Amino acid sequence: MPSDYCITVSRAKRGLHGTITIPGDKSISHRVAILGALAEGSMRVRNYLCSEDCLNTLRAMQQLGAVVTPGGCPQDFTLTGTGMQPQAPERDIDCGNSGTGMRLMAGVLAALPFNSCLYGDESLQSRPMKRIIDPLSAMGARLTACGKKAGCAPLKIEGGTLHPIRYELPMASAQVKSAVLLAGMLAEGITAVHQPAITRDHTERLFAHFGIPCSVSEDGLDISVTGPVNIKAADIVIPGDISSAAFWLVAASIVPGSEITLRHVGLNPTRDAIITVLRRMGADITVSNRVDAGEPYGDITVRAAEKLTATTVLKEEIPNLIDEIPVLAVAAAFAEGTTVIRNAAELRVKESDRIATTAGNLRAMGAAVEEFPDGMEITGGKPLHGATLESYGDHRIAMGFLMAGLMAEGETTLLHCQNINTSYPGFEAHLRELTD
């Protein structure tokens, strides 16, 4: 897709209608590729997210010796692991745009008996890696950030034996937690992590799925793994990504006359705060056909809200909807009153500075926004107008403001939308399907 690719939408006057199946969860797909590639034996993977980010992680694990055998469709395949004996990569490993892929793989590579190097695109090479370098170094890892910006990729890794630690996360981060735990499963003894707030727990759930000895405290704040481990391959079905579903939850809530159903969406309780917050604002969201197969999932039906009202997003909710904040801010622009989103400074170092880019685009459409170092306040309730907006190469900014365009007067054009494929392949097809 060309770097100048753009998408234009108009107001969806008839509402959004239809049923779609959401692509596989991005966070889970990364972790399945890594753990399955280390496992002994072969496993069937279903509904893997065939986005650029997750495919880069899968290709990286193939460089380490894992074998991927195609199934009947791109998202279904058989993954044969290395039995905890991965091979040294013959070339540097390209993580593309994925901070998750880079941080998680760094945890594994630091404990393996060979050298490697992780790099990515311009955006990724501006994102902070010190947050994983510090705890991994405390375990004995030798990582060097070689980027133009201090503490940023490329990461050169001199692999070797690690020792277990107990690590206190300075801020809630599922990626840092997971990097330490993945390194810990290859170290001799118990590696423990304490987090200041609950973060997404996909790593812990997948450890259980693969039979990896992992302990989680009753309050979910303390997690430990006992290494070294032997991982046994185990078939898995990956649920749909609630972060991708969030765009449609907001769109159907703000556009009158809408009713859509999203099938097989992940309902992990460390990820579903977007549903909680939207319901608190007045969204009409129901969940049916709930299944718990290690990762809970179900079908979500959302109908146009009679009225959305402003809310204050709680501090403890932020880690569990951090990826959904740009589109939540769009919902806030159509809600009566002032919505407060604070304690989200992490948004400054995503694919774009998502506080600045979200606030700037909302203002360009006529919304009243006050920006803070750690968030924003959005005063909603007045009509927005279409505009030509920069996506800053950020997939969540692009998709979030296309949702705003479905309720704005006139046309809305998002520039540089090529990175949508990093998380949501097939997005445009779903957009056409729900708005036709």
Residue, then its C-alpha position, 0 to 999 in steps of 0.5 A: m500500500p503506497s505511503d500516501y494512501c488515504i480514505t474518505v468517508s461521508r456521514a452515514k445517514r442510514g446508520l451502520h447495519g450488519t454482522i462482521t467477524i472481527p480479526g484475531d487479537k493482536s496481543i494474543s497473536h504475538r504471544v502465540a507465535i513466540l510461545g508456539a515457536l519455542a514449543e515441542g511439537s506441532m499445533r494448529v493455530r486458528n484466527y491468527l491476526c494476519s496483520e503486518d505487525c503479527l506477521n513480522t513476529l511470525r516471520a521472526m520466529q521462523q528465522l529462529g527455526a520454527v516452521v509454518t505450514p499453511g492451512g485452508c486460509p491465511q489465518d489458519f496454519t500449523l506451527t511446529g516449534t523448536g523444542m526450546q532449541p531455537q537457532a541463531p538468526e542469519r540476519d537482523i530481525d525486522c519488527g516492522n511497526s510493532g513495539t509489542g513484538m520487539r519488546l516481547m522478543a527481546g525478553v526471549l532473545a536475551a536468554l538464548p545462546f547467540n547474538s541477535c539484533l531487532y530493528g523496525d520502521e522509523s516510528l518504532q525506532s523512536r519508541p522507548m526501549k529502556r523500560i525493558i532494557d532495565p529489568l532484563s539487564a538486572m537479570g544479566a542480559r546484555l542489550t544495547a539500544c543503538g538508535k538515533k534517539a537515546g534508549c531506542a531501537p535497533l536493539k543489539i542483544e548478546g544472548g546468554t544465561l539469565h538469573p531470576i529477579r523480583y521486579e517492581l514495575p514503575m508503571a503498569s505495562a503488559q509489555v514490560k511485564s511480559a518481557v520479564l516473564l518470557a525471560g524468566m521462563l528461560a532462567e533457573g528459578i522463580t522470576a516475579v513481577h509486581q505491577p501497580a495496576i492490573t494490565r492485560d493478562h494474555t501472557e499469564r493465560l497462555f502460560a497456563h494454556f501451554g502448561i508453563p508453571c505460573s502463579v498469579s496472586e488473588d489480586g492479580l498484581d503479583i505474577s511469577v514463573t518458574g524456569p527453565v520450562n519445557i513448552k508443549a504445543a497446544d492447539i489454539v483458537i484466537p478470539g477477535d480483537i476487542s481493540s479493533a471491535a472498539f471502532w465499531l462500538v463507537a461508530a454504531s453508538i454515535v450514528p443514529g439508526s445503527e445496529i451491528t453485531l460483532r462476532h467472536v470478540g475477546l472479552n478478557p476482563t483485563r481488556d473490556a474496560i472500553i465496554t464498561v466506559l461506553r456503557r457508563m456513557g449510555a451506549d447500548i451494548t449487549v453480549s451474547n453467546r459467551v464462551d470461555a476457552g482460556e480466553p473468553y469471547g462472545d458476540i457483541t451487539v451495539r445499537a445507536a445510543e439514545k444519548l451519550t453523556a460525558t464521563t471521567v475515565l478512572k485511573e485503574e481503567i486506563p491500562n486496560l483501554i490504552d489502545e482504545i483512547p483515541v476512538l473513545a475520545v471520538a465518542a466523547a466529542f459526541a457526548e453531552g458534557t466534559t469527558v476527562i481522560r488523565n493518567a495516560a502519559e503512555l499515549r505520548v510514545k505510541e505510533s504517534d503522540r496520541i494525545a497530541t494527534t487525537a486532540g489536534n484532529l478533534r479540534a480540526m473537526g470543531a470539537a473543544v479539547e483541552e490537552f494535558p501532559d497525561g491526557m485531555e478533556i473533551t467537551g462534546g455535544k455540538p456537531l462536528h464537521g468533516a475535514t482533511l486530517e493527518s493520521y500520522g501513520d498511526h493505524r488507531i488515529a486513522m480508524g478512530f477519525l474515520m469513525a468520527g467522519l461517519m457522524a460529521e457533516g460533509e466529507t472526512t479524509l484521513l491521509h497516510c492510512q497505509n498503517i491500518n494493516t498493522s492491526y486490522p487487515g480487511f478494515e475497509a471491507h468491513l467499513r463498506e459492508l456496515t455502511d452500504 
